[in-house]
Amino acid sequence: MNVVLVEDEGVAARRLARMLEAHQLNVVSLCKSLQEIEAYLDLNDEPDLYFMDIHLSDGVIFELFEKRRVEAPIIFTTAYDQYAIKAFKQNSVDYLLKPIQEADLKSAIDKFKSIYKSNGSNIDLVALSKMIQAQGFKENSYRERLSVKVGDHIKSLKVSSLTHIYSENKMCFVQTMEGRRFPIDQTLESIYSELNPKMFFRVSRSNVVQIDHIVDVITYSNSRLKVVIENQGEKEIIVARDRVKEFKNWLG
């Protein structure tokens, strides 16, 4: 069975590809942006199944569906559960929240196999509708606290007190509104997937900011923005050029 993976995070893409291969699914292409998936559709037949992240470097995947008709079924893989209902308006089989667990992935693949017609041409929409109604959607429980190590002690921090989360020298740090920083034993991608996207935004590959602690946003060179947060210190926080539009929308 051929699969196209749409994912702009390298670590997440490689991990998911390995997981899919373990289920005897053949990843025929990895697309990292809306532009790349459009180019793939221009030149290739559709696969048996898509695994699609929703937030990509150049926009939201639903922008693709506004321009192109995608016939093959989709399993969405994302950290943003507020898009669940919108996702199921597409040919969606399932909606997996990151970080993806093996049991959830297996369930999604089994679900796909159970509702996909033997001729491979269409989703059984009646079966899918019943499945959605039976499953429903629960509001995601975002992290409210996290633990950090301070010497020989474990300190519990309120997530609301975090102004900034960033990676540096292959380590991840959280910074509080007092300006203190603490290393955390998670990747930036992992901790970001557990946070409320209404409150936290990944402005670049290595920086996540919290909306309540943004003091100022300044126009920067090359159509970028600079974010100033409480007790920031000397570290600059620059919004990546391809995330400026989404960042402005997030700010409201």
N, C-alpha and C positions, 0 to 999 in steps of 0.2 A: 504494500500500500504506500503510495507516494504522498509526502507531506511537504508543504511549504511553511517555513517558520518565519514570522515577521516579528523581529525583536531587535531593539537598538542597543541593548546592554550586552556587551560581549560575554561577561561571565554568565549571565542568565541564559543567553543563547546557547553557549557551549554546554551548560548543565542540562538544559531541556533537551538538546539534541541527543546527548548521551542517554537520557531517560527514555526518549522515544525509540532510539535504536534498540534498547533493551526490550522494548515491546514489539520488535520486528517491524517498525515503521521506518520507511526510507525517506530521510530528509533530502529532497532534491534541490532545494534552494533556501538560502538565508537572505532575507531582505531586511535592511536596517532602517528604511525610511519609506514614506509614502511614495517618493520619487522612484525608489528601487522596485517596490511592488507594482507600481504602474508599468514600469519598463518590463518587468517579468510578464505581466498580463498581455502586453503588446506582442511579445515574442513567443509565448508558450501556451500550451493547453493548460487548463486548470488542473490542479492535483486532485487527489481523492479527498483531501482534508487540509484545512489551514489551521495553524496555531498562531493567533495574532495578539500582540500586545496592543493596548489602546493608545497610550501616549508614546509617540515617537519623536525623534529629534526635530522633524519638520512639520509636526501637527498631530491631530487626533485621527485615528483610523477611520472614524465615521465620515471624514471628509472624502475618503476614497469612495464610499458607497453612494455619496451624493453625485459622483461623476461616472462611476463604473458599476455595472451589474456584476456581482460576484455570485456564481452559481454553486460552487462547491461549499459544503458545510464548514463551519468555523467553530473552533474552541478558543475562546478569549482567555488570555493570560495577563492579568493586570493587578495592580495594587489598589485600583479605584472601584469600589463596589457601587458607587452612585450611578454607574453606567449600566447596571445589570439589565434593567428593563429595556433600555435602548438597544443593548446588545442582542436581546432575544427578538428584536424586530428584524434582525438579519437572519441568515441561515445558521443560527447559533445552536450548537449542541450542548455546550456547557460554558461556564464562566468560572475560571479558577483564579483565586486570589493568591498573589505572591506572598511569601516564597512558596512555591508549589510543592506539595507533599506527594510522595509516591502513591499513597492510597487514593488521594483525590484524582491524580492523573489516571490511574488505572480505572477508577470509576467512570471518568469522562470518556476514556477510550472504549470501555465496555458499553457505555450508553450510546456512543456513536455507532458501534457495531449492531446494537439491538434495534436502532430506529432507522438505520440507513438501508434502503431497499436493496435487494440482491442484485438488481440490474445496475446499481451504482449511479443512477441518474438524478435522484431527488431524495430529499429528506421526507420521511413520513410525517407530514405536518400535524396530523391528528394525534399520532403518538407523542410528538414533541409537545403539543399543546397540553395534553394530559399530564405529561411529565412536569412541565413548568408549574401547572396549577397545583400538583401534588407536592412539589418541592417548596415553592414559595421562596422568598428571600428575607433573610434576617439581616438586620443592620450590623455591619461589621463592628466588632469590638476593638477599637483602637487602643494602643498602649497609653496608659495614664501615668505609669511610673516605670523607671528602669533602674537597675542596680549598677553601680560602678565601684571599683576597688580603690580604696585610699589607704596605701600602706598595707597593714594587716587587717584593715576594717572594710566592711561593705556598707556603702552609703546608698540610700534610696532617693532618687531625684524625681520630682514631679516633671512630667513631660512639658507642662505649661511653663515651667521655669527655664526651659532651654531656648536660647536665642539663635543658636547656630550649631550645626552638625557638619563636620568636614573630615575629609581624609587627607593624610599627609604622611609621606614616607611609608606607605603601605600599612598605616595604622588609621583607625577611626577615632575621632574625639567628639565629645559633646561639650558645649560651652553654656554656662548659666548666665542669668541676667546680672550676676555680681561680677562677671568677667572671668570666673574660674573655669578651667577646662579639665576634663577627665577623659582618659582613654577608655574605650569600651570594646568588649570582646565580640564585636559584630562588624560586618562590612557595612559601608554606607548604604548600599543597595538594600541590604537586609533590614536595617533599622528603619529606613525610609518607608519600606513596604508596610510597616506596622503603625505608621503615624497617620493622623487624620489629614487628608490632602487639602482640606479647607483651611488648615492651620499651617501646614508645612509645604514648602515648594523647593524642588531641586533646581537651583538656578544654573548649575553647571555640573560637570562630572564629579567634582569634588566638594561641592558646597550645597547645603540645605539650610534655608532660613525659616524663621517662624514669624508669621504676619504681625502678631501683637508686639513684637520687639523691634520692628523696623522703624528707625528714626527718620531716615531720609532715603530717597532714590535720586541719583544724580546722572545726568546724561554723560556718557563716557565716549571714548573714541570708537570709530568704526561701527557706529549704530548699536553700540552696547550700552548697558546701564551699570552703575555702581551702587551697591546697596550698603547703607550704613545702619548698623544695629547697636543696641545698647552695650556700652562697655566693650566695644569691639577690639580695641588694641590696635596693633600695627597691621594686622592681616587684612588685605583688601578682598572684598567679595564682589566679583564681577559676574553679571548675568551673561551667559553665553549668547552669542548673536542669534542662534537658531531657537532660543527659548524666550526672547524678549517679548514677542507678541503674546505668547501664552502666559508669561509672567504678568504682563499688564492686565490681561483678562482676570487672572487670579486675584490681583490686587483689587479688582472691581472698580 
